[in-house]
Amino acid sequence: MKIGIPKEIKSNESRVGMTPAGVFELTKNNHIVFVQTNAGFGSGFFDKDYVAAGATILNTIEEVYASSDMIVKVKEPIEQEYKLIKPDQVVFTYFHFASSEALTNAMIKSNAICIAYETVEEEDGSLPLLIPMSEVAGRMSIQQGAKYLEKPIKGRGVLLGGVPGVPPGKVLVLGAGVVGIQAAKMAAGLGAHVTIMDINMKQLRYVNDVMPNHVVTEFSSEYNIRKRIKESDLIIGGVLIKGAKAPKLITKDMLKIMRPGTVIVDVAVDQGGCFETTKATTHENPTYIIDDVVHYCVANMPGAVPYTSTVALTNVTLPYVLKLVNEGWEKACENNIPLSKGLNIVKGKIVYKEIAEAFNWETEMV
């Protein structure tokens, strides 16, 4: 099979769909890999590395799409890529369709096979291709939140860890999944006082068992959220509903009861965000302020640490890529239930019900 690795063109996105090590495994299996010139440069991988791994370098993104049976990338295609995607072409990437009707319509019209990293699901309900980026984003949410708490950036002027004689900052984490646990771990490591909320008591018990004493758990309800946000310095939104839009846990009216300079970081922005006032931002312009509350809502947070993110992503995607290219997408999805759950749109038909529900459409199973 011919596999294409295009250069990511979303704003400030430096990750790449596959490392040279991943390309080596594909060429070793007698597949042809096309990599766009400088596709891996931002992640610290150079054209010569890909050539050494057996890839062919192509100059333009148009050539990569035109030459390939399957596209492996990181972020969802953006408008200028829509017309490059061919009928029957397999596109394997993060799509997050529920957050964009325009993207969904474009992929329906393309008649391609769209397999989304974020909905590949193991039997235990885990999302193996989302976990690494959630780990990165969860840890980064504290790193970024701590920075934007600084006064020159309109934050409260709070040092999360405090100093002797001054209490530490207070962090509220909404969601005790991968993002939430990683965020809590980082915040606790800085010495902050952390409260983590969820509606899953089994998960809260797990957090209670593995976290230090200054990380406390609380059942998530609107009443409890309203109580906690009044005293929090940094709030992390890490709620995920697989393949669907995130619930709005913090509404616009709640901003008025927060202290001026509070920072909120919405890691769920790819799925529409779990704050009512969320709107996607970029690494170039990452924040905006509403009612004196600093919003950080960068839609591709792991793109800021592309080497770590690209290696972590290839580690988990490569086994699935090998199944797809060695068996063909139909047989691979038939033989592998987790991979079959990654099918979102197939030749013009939505086959993942949460996407259809997001826009009140109907699904057509294949």
N, C-alpha and C positions, 0 to 999 in steps of 0.2 A: 504494500500500500504506500501511497505518497502522502506524507504528513508535512504540514506547513506550520512553521513557528513565526508568526508576524511580530513586528515591533509594536508594542503597546502605544497607542496614541492618545489615550485619555490624559487629561491635564496632570502633570507631575507624577505620572505612573512609570516607575523605573523597573518594575518586575518584568520577567519574561516567562513564557509558558513552560520552558524546560531548560534544565542545565545541560552542559555538554555531556555529563555522565549519563543523563537520561537519553540523550540523542545516541550515545554509543550503544546503549542497550537495544534501541530500535534498529540501528544499522546492522548490529550483530545478528538480528533476527531477519536480515535481508529486506528491510524496508528502506524506502528512499525518504530522506528528510531534507526539506528546504527551510533555510533560516534566513530571514531578512537581514540585510547588512545592519550591523550595530544593534540588533535586537536585544542582545544580552549586555551591552556596554554599561547600562545603568546599574546592573546587578554585579558588575565585576567580571563578566565573561566576555571574551573577545572573539571576533570572527575566526581567528586562527585556532582557538580552542574548539570551536564547532567543526571546523574543517578537519582537525586532528581526530575528532570523534566520528567522522565519516559523513558530515552534512555537506550539502551544496548551498553556497551563499547566493541569494538573489538580491538584486538592488532595490526593488520596490515592493510595497505591500500588495500592489495589484498583481505582480508576478507570483507572489506567494499564494494568494487565494486562487488564482487561475490555474496554478500547477498542481494543486493539492486535492486529494480525496477527503482529507480530514484536517481540520484546523485545531491546534491545541494552543490556547492562550490563557490569559489570567482574568481580565475584566471583560464585561459584556461588550459586544460590538457597539460602537457609537455611530451616529448618523452617516458619516462619510464611509463607513464600512458596509452599510446595509446592502448597497448595490453590488458589492464584491462577492457576496455569498451566493453560491450556486445551488440549484436544485439538486437534491440527493447528497449534498456535501454534509459530512458530519462536523459539527462544531461543538467542541468540548471545552467548557469554560465556566466561570461564575456568571450566571445570567440575572438572577434576582428579578424575574419577570413581574412579580406582583407589585413592584414599585414603579413600573413603567409600562403604560399602555402603548406608547409609541413603539418601544422596542418589541413588545409582544406582537403587535400588528405587523411590524417589519419582518420578523422572523416567520410569521405565518405566511406572508407573501413570498418569502424566499424559497419555500418548499424544501428547506434543509432539515436535517435531523439535529435537533438541539438537545444536547445532554448537559445538564447543569450539575456542576460540582456540588452545589449546596444541597441538593436533594438526594444524592446517592446515600443510601441508608442501610446500615447493618441490621441484623435481626434484633439486636438489643435496643434499637432506636437511635443509636449513635450515628453521627454524620461525619464519616472519616475524612472527607475532603474539605470539610468546613473547619474541622477542629484546629489544624495548624494555624490558619489565619485568625481564628477566634482567639487562640492563645496569644498570638502576636498583638492583636488589637486590644485584648484585655489588659495586657501588660503596658502597652503604649498609652491606654486611656489614662492611667495614673501619671505616667511620665508627662503627657501633654497637659493633663489637668493641673498638675503641680506647677507647671510653667505658667499657665494662664491665670493662676491665682495670684501671680505677682502684680503689684500695684501699677507699674508702668503699662501693663496690658489690661488695665481696668478691673483686675481681680481684687479680692478682699485684702490682699497683702498678707496672706497667711502662709507660714512654712508648715507643710503637712506634718513633719516630725516634731515640731516644736523645738524648744531648747530648755535646759534646766531653768525651772522657775516659770515657764510658760507652757500651758497645756498644748498637746498636739492638735492638729486640725481634725475635723470630723468628715469622714467619707461615707456616703450612702451608696450602696451598690444594689441596683434593681435587677434581680435575676441571679440565680445560683448555678447557672450552667457553666460552660467552659469559659466564656468571657468574664462572668462574675467572679468565678473562683480565681482566675488569673489576676484580675483587677484587685481583689481582696488581698491576695498574696503579696502583690507589689506594694499596695498601700500599707499593709501591716509591716512589711520590711522597712518602710520609711519611718515607721513609728506612729502612724496615724491611728486614730480610733475609728474602727470600721464597723458599720452595720450592713449586713447583707440580707436582702429580702427575697422571698419566693413564696409561691403557693404550694410547692411540692415539699411536704414535710420530710419525706425520705431524703431528699437532697439537702434540706437544712440540717438534718441529723448528721449527714456525712460531713458537711462543712463544720459543724460544731465539733466533730471528732478530730478533724485534721488541722484546723486553724488554731493559732495561739489565742490566749484568753482575751486579748484586746480586739478580737473579731467576734462580734455578737450576731446572732441570727434573730430574725423576726418574721412572722408571717406577713405576707404582703396583702394589704387591703388599702382602699382609698383613705380610710381613717388613719391608718398607721403611716402611710406615705405623707399625708398632709402634716402629721405631727413631726415626722423626722426632717422634712425639708426645711422647716423653720430654723433648725439649728445646724444644718449641714453646710460645710464649706465647698465640698466637691460631690457631685452626684453623677454616677455612671449608669447609663441605660444599657443593659445587656440582655434584653429579653428577646427570645427567638421563638416564633411559631413556624415550624418547618414549611418553607415554600409559600407562606402567606404573609400578609401585612402584619407588622408588629402592632400590639395594642397600645393605645395612648394612655400611659400611666400617669403622666404629668400634663395637666391641661393648662391653657394659657392663664386662667385665673389664679392658678397656684403660684405663678411667678411672683405675684404681688405679696405673698407671705414669706418669700425667701429674703435673705439679707442681701443688700446691694453688694455686688461683686462675687456672689456665688457663681461657681462654674459648673455647667452641666455638659457632659460628654455623651453623645448619643452614638453608641457603637452599632445600634440597630438601624442606622440611617439607610443602609442598603435595602432594607425591607420596609422602607417608609418611615422608620423612626418610631420610638416609643414616647416621644414628647410631642405634644400638639404643635408646638412652635418650631419643630425641626424642619430645616431645609438644607439640602446637601450643599456642602462647601468643599473647597479644594485645599491642598497644601499651600498653595500660593496665597489664598485668602481664607484662612481656616475658621475664623470666628466672626460672630456678629452679636449684638447686644439688644435684648428686648427687656424692658422693665428693669434695667440695671443688672440683668442676669446674663453672664457671658455664655454663649452657646458655641461649642466646638462640635461640628457635625461633618467631619471629613469622610467622604464616602469610600475612600481607599486608604485607610490609615496604614495598613502594612506596606503600602508602596513607599513609605518614607524610610523603611529599612529593607531595601530590595534584596540584598544578598541573603540575609537570614530568611526572608519570606520566600524567595525563589527556591532555595535549597529545601526548605521545609515543605513547600508545595509539591515539588517534584518527587520527594520521598514518598508521598501518599498517592499522587496521581499516576505515577508510572505503571504500577501493576494493572490499573484499569485501562490505561492507554494500550498496554501490551495485549490485553484481552480483546480490545476493540479492533486493533490492527491485525492480530493473528487470526481471529475468528470472524471478523466482519461484525458490524454493529447489531444486526438482527440476531445472529446466533449467540453473540456475547451476552446480549441482554436476556435472551431466552435461558441461557445457562447460568446466569449470575443475577440473583434477585436484587441484591443491593444496587448493582449497576442499572438494572431495569427501572429502578425508582428514580434514576437520574433523567430518564426520558421526560421531557417537558413538552416539546412540540415536534411532531413527526410529519413531514411532508404536508404542511399546511393545517394540521389538526392539533389542537391542544389536548394532551393526554394526561395532564397532571391537574387534578380537580381544584386544588387550592388556587391555581392561577386563574382558572375560569371563575371561581367564586369571587376573586378579588375584583373582577370587572363585571360580575353578574352575567357571565357567559355560560355556555354549556360545553362539556368536554365530550370528546369523541375518542373512545378507547381503541387502541390498535393491538 
